[in-house]
Amino acid sequence: MPNPNTQLPKNLPIATSKSSFSGENLNKVALLLLVPTGLLIIRSSGQTWIELSVFSFKGTAEWYGKVTLVSGIIITILGGISAFPSASSRLKNFLSWAGITSSLISVLLLTAISIKLEQISQEIERKARSPERFFDGTFLEGLGKALADISAEISVVIKPQLASGWRTTTILSVVALLICLITKLSTSRPRT
């Protein structure tokens, strides 16, 4: 059993508020995580975002995918620059705001794609049931229901769906936005 009266040596390091896991170090680690996050955004922006039965659309085939690609590049540069303490604080500040803005724009674009695709899917489903409404109240009502059922089955095949590339890009863009916001808020706070 240790002696409670034993004195500790004076040169032993004792945990203080400036531990190795300080907020500044956590910010550096978080900013460095932006490098792989940005690289994965770049990669996933070129993957399939929307799938149809026989077609697939890649993100970078349209302007909104290219915007997300540029966002990934900005995020990667921000993460890389943060590794260099000698980099200009103005450059870091500019890239930080550019990262927040581009990530936010990407998240909004990706959300808009999801909403629009859902609207298109609902419209396809509604139109597939139109033969039933056309023959409703006539002696051909049974035929209308049969045609509507066939149309509904066909519409399932042609209905567009979000692909894994879209989901990956969305998740990574949200992660990048959160890292940028958290690090920006923690570095802009006055230190006490």
C-alpha positions in Angstrom: 0.0 0.0 0.0 1.5 3.4 -1.0 2.4 5.8 1.7 0.0 8.8 1.7 2.7 11.1 3.1 5.0 10.5 0.1 5.8 13.7 -1.8 5.7 13.7 -5.6 8.8 14.8 -7.4 8.6 18.5 -8.5 9.4 17.8 -12.2 6.6 15.4 -12.9 4.2 16.7 -15.6 0.8 17.2 -14.2 -2.3 17.5 -16.4 -3.2 21.1 -16.8 -5.8 22.9 -18.9 -3.3 22.9 -21.8 -3.4 19.1 -22.4 -2.5 17.5 -25.6 -6.2 17.3 -26.4 -6.8 21.0 -26.3 -9.4 22.7 -28.5 -6.7 24.0 -30.8 -5.3 20.5 -31.5 -8.8 19.1 -32.0 -9.4 21.9 -34.6 -6.2 20.9 -36.4 -7.3 17.3 -36.5 -10.8 18.2 -37.7 -9.4 20.5 -40.4 -7.0 17.7 -41.5 -10.0 15.4 -41.8 -11.3 17.7 -44.5 -8.6 16.4 -46.9 -10.0 12.9 -47.2 -13.5 14.2 -47.0 -12.9 16.6 -49.9 -11.2 13.9 -51.9 -14.2 11.6 -51.3 -16.6 14.4 -52.4 -14.5 14.8 -55.6 -14.8 11.1 -56.2 -18.4 10.7 -55.4 -19.5 13.7 -57.4 -18.5 11.8 -60.5 -20.4 8.7 -59.5 -24.0 7.8 -60.5 -26.5 10.0 -58.7 -29.7 9.0 -60.5 -30.7 5.6 -61.8 -33.4 4.6 -64.2 -34.0 1.1 -65.4 -31.5 1.3 -68.3 -29.9 4.7 -67.8 -27.8 6.3 -65.1 -26.8 9.9 -64.6 -23.5 10.8 -63.1 -23.3 13.9 -60.9 -20.7 15.7 -63.0 -22.7 15.2 -66.2 -24.6 18.4 -65.2 -23.7 21.7 -63.6 -24.9 20.8 -60.1 -22.4 17.9 -60.0 -19.6 20.2 -61.2 -20.5 22.7 -58.4 -20.2 19.8 -55.9 -16.8 18.8 -57.5 -15.5 22.4 -57.0 -16.8 22.2 -53.4 -14.7 19.1 -52.9 -11.7 20.8 -54.3 -12.1 23.8 -52.0 -12.6 21.5 -49.0 -9.5 19.5 -49.8 -7.4 22.7 -50.2 -8.7 24.0 -46.9 -7.8 20.8 -45.1 -4.3 20.8 -46.8 -3.5 24.4 -46.0 -4.5 24.0 -42.4 -1.6 21.6 -42.0 0.8 24.5 -42.6 1.0 26.9 -39.6 3.0 29.3 -41.7 0.1 29.8 -44.2 -1.4 33.2 -44.3 -4.3 33.6 -41.8 -6.1 35.7 -44.5 -5.9 32.7 -46.9 -7.1 30.3 -44.2 -10.0 32.6 -43.3 -10.9 33.0 -47.0 -10.8 29.2 -47.6 -12.7 28.6 -44.4 -15.6 30.8 -45.6 -15.3 29.4 -49.1 -15.5 25.9 -47.6 -18.6 26.8 -45.6 -20.3 28.5 -48.6 -19.5 25.8 -51.1 -20.5 22.9 -48.8 -23.8 24.7 -48.0 -24.5 25.2 -51.7 -23.7 21.6 -52.4 -26.0 20.4 -49.6 -28.8 22.6 -50.9 -28.4 21.4 -54.5 -28.3 17.8 -53.4 -31.5 18.3 -51.3 -33.2 20.0 -54.3 -32.3 17.1 -56.5 -33.9 14.7 -54.0 -37.1 16.8 -53.8 -37.4 17.2 -57.6 -36.8 13.5 -58.1 -39.5 12.6 -55.6 -41.9 15.0 -57.4 -41.1 13.3 -60.7 -41.7 9.9 -59.2 -45.1 10.9 -57.8 -46.1 12.3 -61.2 -45.1 9.1 -62.9 -47.2 7.1 -60.4 -50.2 9.5 -60.8 -50.1 9.3 -64.6 -49.8 5.5 -64.5 -53.2 5.3 -62.8 -54.8 7.6 -65.4 -56.4 4.7 -67.5 -58.4 3.8 -64.4 -59.7 7.4 -64.0 -60.4 7.6 -67.8 -62.7 4.6 -67.8 -64.2 5.2 -64.3 -68.0 5.1 -64.3 -68.3 3.3 -67.7 -69.0 -0.3 -68.6 -65.2 -0.5 -69.4 -64.2 0.2 -65.8 -62.7 -3.2 -65.3 -60.5 -2.7 -68.4 -59.4 0.7 -67.1 -58.4 -0.9 -63.8 -56.4 -3.7 -65.6 -54.7 -1.1 -67.8 -53.9 1.0 -64.7 -52.4 -2.0 -63.0 -50.2 -2.7 -66.0 -49.2 0.9 -66.3 -48.3 1.0 -62.5 -46.1 -2.0 -63.0 -44.3 -0.4 -65.9 -43.9 2.9 -64.0 -42.0 1.1 -61.3 -39.4 0.1 -63.8 -39.0 3.6 -65.3 -39.3 5.5 -62.0 -36.0 7.4 -61.3 -34.2 6.6 -58.0 -31.4 8.2 -56.1 -28.2 6.2 -56.4 -25.5 5.5 -53.8 -23.2 8.2 -55.4 -25.8 10.8 -54.5 -26.1 9.5 -50.9 -22.4 9.4 -50.4 -21.9 12.9 -51.8 -24.7 14.2 -49.6 -23.4 12.7 -46.4 -19.8 13.9 -47.1 -21.0 17.4 -48.0 -22.9 17.6 -44.7 -19.9 16.3 -42.8 -17.6 18.9 -44.5 -20.1 21.7 -43.7 -20.3 20.7 -40.1 -16.5 20.5 -39.7 -16.1 23.9 -41.4 -18.7 25.5 -39.2 -17.5 24.0 -36.0 -13.9 24.9 -36.6 -14.8 28.4 -37.8 -17.0 29.0 -34.8 -14.4 27.7 -32.3 -11.6 29.7 -33.8 -13.6 32.9 -34.1 -14.6 32.8 -30.4 -12.7 35.2 -28.2 -10.3 33.3 -26.0 -10.5 33.8 -22.3 
